């Protein structure tokens, strides 16, 4: 049985509590606020005894807040079934580990009240960037029917809105979800200013490609997530916070690119075309010296770097580095944030041919093909090859 259904059963079994249970509409925190002195532990005990799964859900929602923890600590376990006692004891052990224990005096009465209009659950966050330069943007707002509403959007300031999802849940669950995404190793989320996140989403909406319509959920909830496109994004906020950076290619950033932790942040078609050219170079029937083959590969990579990281793409890549700097800053690594800002400045001040980071970003996803190309070609006696050496006219190989 769901928590909402179990609470309805509790309201029928304990009619003296129905005026607190039913108006909460299944929201654990509104329920806690509406229950009078001593009723929260009674209700939790009833759920644990009659619907253990629903009781565990309510316990999990309450245990993170001070008033909810107090209700859990005051819940009587004497007449609970054995499985319910074990569940409650695990929760009590967890609370004691946090330095909390059952009160020696009765808790102060809880006055029933409506949630305030301005609620501290309203918050925002952004994740790091994926290889395409898209991040996850999170916005949380109070749900008028109780609990919270969470928006999760995959957006890129250069490539538009990829996905939009909307969830409704209790505030404790939403906070728990945000803690979870903050701990992700690949693209961790960090707190951000709500207006800045909405400005980022507005920028993404403005560049949505015509052949990729905006997600249905985005259109339905647009007024809740889109802000001022002229406002500062998180990437712009950190540039303002730290001031102008000297353009540089820090060694630590090159290492992170080489490890696949940054980039490539370039349109996929550029990589595909470049990979095909390198593959054709490796499969060519014309046999050249390793130095000539490397020169040909360098020419291909130089042209691809100019296309991928020049002009408007240079500004977009600088924005990706600044967004990454914002995430590093919010995670407490100011040194790394400054290095990323220096890398961003490099893309805005140097052409790709003079920017080692541009070449590094491009080579990382092509590393396998480039390694194959640098190896000596295997002998193939069954196929005629054309041998070219500097200063000679191409001709068939002779035995």
WOCOR-V822524 format. One record per residue. N is the residue number from 1. SS is DSSP state (H for helix, E for strand, - for the rest). BURIAL is I if it has 9 or more other C-alpha atoms within 8 Angstrom, else O. Layout:
N | SS | BURIAL
N | SS | BURIAL
This chain:
1 | - | O
2 | - | O
3 | H | I
4 | H | O
5 | H | O
6 | H | I
7 | H | I
8 | H | I
9 | H | O
10 | H | I
11 | H | I
12 | H | O
13 | H | O
14 | - | O
15 | H | O
16 | H | O
17 | H | I
18 | H | I
19 | H | O
20 | H | I
21 | H | I
22 | H | I
23 | H | O
24 | H | I
25 | - | I
26 | - | I
27 | - | I
28 | H | I
29 | H | I
30 | H | I
31 | H | I
32 | H | I
33 | H | I
34 | H | I
35 | - | I
36 | - | I
37 | - | I
38 | - | I
39 | H | I
40 | H | I
41 | H | I
42 | H | I
43 | H | I
44 | H | I
45 | H | I
46 | H | I
47 | H | I
48 | H | I
49 | H | I
50 | H | O
51 | - | I
52 | H | I
53 | H | O
54 | H | I
55 | H | I
56 | H | I
57 | H | I
58 | H | I
59 | H | I
60 | H | O
61 | H | I
62 | H | I
63 | - | I
64 | - | I
65 | - | O
66 | H | O
67 | H | O
68 | H | I
69 | H | I
70 | H | I
71 | H | I
72 | H | I
73 | H | I
74 | - | I
75 | - | I
76 | - | I
77 | - | O
78 | - | O
79 | - | O
80 | - | I
81 | - | O
82 | H | O
83 | H | O
84 | H | I
85 | H | I
86 | H | O
87 | H | I
88 | H | I
89 | H | O
90 | H | O
91 | H | I
92 | H | I
93 | H | O
94 | H | O
95 | H | I
96 | H | I
97 | H | O
98 | - | O
99 | - | O
100 | - | O
101 | - | O
102 | - | O
103 | - | I
104 | - | O
105 | - | O
106 | - | O
107 | - | O
108 | - | O
109 | - | O
110 | - | I
111 | - | O
112 | - | O
113 | - | O
114 | - | O
115 | - | O
116 | - | O
117 | - | O
118 | - | O
119 | - | O
120 | - | O
121 | - | I
122 | - | I
123 | E | I
124 | E | I
125 | E | I
126 | E | I
127 | E | I
128 | - | I
129 | - | I
130 | - | I
131 | - | I
132 | - | I
133 | - | I
134 | - | I
135 | E | I
136 | E | I
137 | E | I
138 | E | I
139 | E | I
140 | E | I
141 | E | I
142 | E | I
143 | - | I
144 | - | O
145 | - | O
146 | - | I
147 | - | I
148 | E | I
149 | E | I
150 | E | I
151 | E | I
152 | E | I
153 | E | I
154 | E | I
155 | E | I
156 | E | I
157 | - | I
158 | - | O
159 | - | I
160 | E | I
161 | E | I
162 | E | I
163 | E | I
164 | E | I
165 | E | O
166 | E | I
167 | E | O
168 | E | I
169 | E | I
170 | - | I
171 | H | I
172 | H | I
173 | H | I
174 | H | I
175 | H | O
176 | H | O
177 | H | O
178 | H | I
179 | H | O
180 | H | O
181 | H | I
182 | H | I
183 | - | O
184 | - | I
185 | - | O
186 | - | O
187 | - | I
188 | - | I
189 | E | I
190 | E | I
191 | E | I
192 | - | I
193 | - | I
194 | H | I
195 | H | I
196 | H | I
197 | H | I
198 | H | I
199 | H | I
200 | H | I
201 | H | I
202 | H | I
203 | H | I
204 | H | I
205 | H | I
206 | H | O
207 | - | I
208 | - | I
209 | - | O
210 | - | O
211 | - | O
212 | - | O
213 | - | O
214 | - | I
215 | - | I
216 | H | O
217 | H | I
218 | H | I
219 | H | O
220 | H | O
221 | H | O
222 | H | O
223 | H | O
224 | H | O
225 | H | I
226 | - | I
227 | - | I
228 | - | I
229 | - | O
230 | - | O
231 | - | I
232 | - | I
233 | - | I
234 | H | I
235 | H | I
236 | H | I
237 | H | I
238 | H | I
239 | H | I
240 | H | O
241 | H | O
242 | H | O
243 | - | O
244 | - | O
245 | - | I
246 | - | O
247 | - | I
248 | - | I
249 | - | I
250 | - | I
251 | H | O
252 | H | O
253 | H | I
254 | H | I
255 | H | O
256 | H | I
257 | H | I
258 | H | I
259 | - | O
260 | - | O
261 | - | O
262 | - | I
263 | - | I
264 | - | I
265 | - | I
266 | - | I
267 | - | O
268 | H | O
269 | H | O
270 | H | I
271 | H | I
272 | H | O
273 | H | O
274 | H | I
275 | H | I
276 | H | O
277 | H | I
278 | H | I
279 | H | I
280 | H | O
281 | H | I
282 | H | O
283 | H | O
284 | - | O
285 | - | O
286 | E | O
287 | E | I
288 | - | I
289 | - | O
290 | H | O
291 | H | O
292 | H | O
293 | H | I
294 | H | I
295 | H | O
296 | H | O
297 | H | I
298 | H | O
299 | H | O
300 | H | I
301 | H | I
302 | H | I
303 | H | O
304 | H | I
305 | H | I
306 | H | I
307 | H | I
308 | H | I
309 | H | I
310 | - | I
311 | - | O
312 | H | O
313 | H | I
314 | H | I
315 | H | I
316 | H | I
317 | H | I
318 | H | I
319 | H | I
320 | H | I
321 | H | I
322 | H | I
323 | H | I
324 | H | I
325 | H | I
326 | H | I
327 | H | I
328 | H | I
329 | H | I
330 | H | I
331 | - | O
332 | - | O
333 | - | I
334 | H | O
335 | H | O
336 | H | I
337 | H | I
338 | H | I
339 | H | I
340 | H | I
341 | H | I
342 | H | I
343 | H | I
344 | H | I
345 | H | I
346 | H | I
347 | H | I
348 | H | I
349 | H | O
350 | - | I
351 | - | I
352 | H | I
353 | H | I
354 | H | O
355 | - | I
356 | H | I
357 | H | I
358 | H | I
359 | H | I
360 | H | I
361 | H | I
362 | H | I
363 | H | I
364 | H | I
365 | H | O
366 | - | I
367 | H | O
368 | H | O
369 | H | I
370 | H | I
371 | H | O
372 | H | O
373 | H | I
374 | H | O
375 | - | O
376 | - | O
377 | - | O
378 | - | O
379 | - | O
380 | - | O
381 | - | O
382 | - | O
383 | - | O
384 | - | O
385 | - | I
386 | E | I
387 | E | I
388 | - | I
389 | - | I
390 | - | O
391 | - | O
392 | - | O
393 | - | O
394 | - | O
395 | E | O
396 | E | O
397 | - | O
398 | - | O
399 | - | O
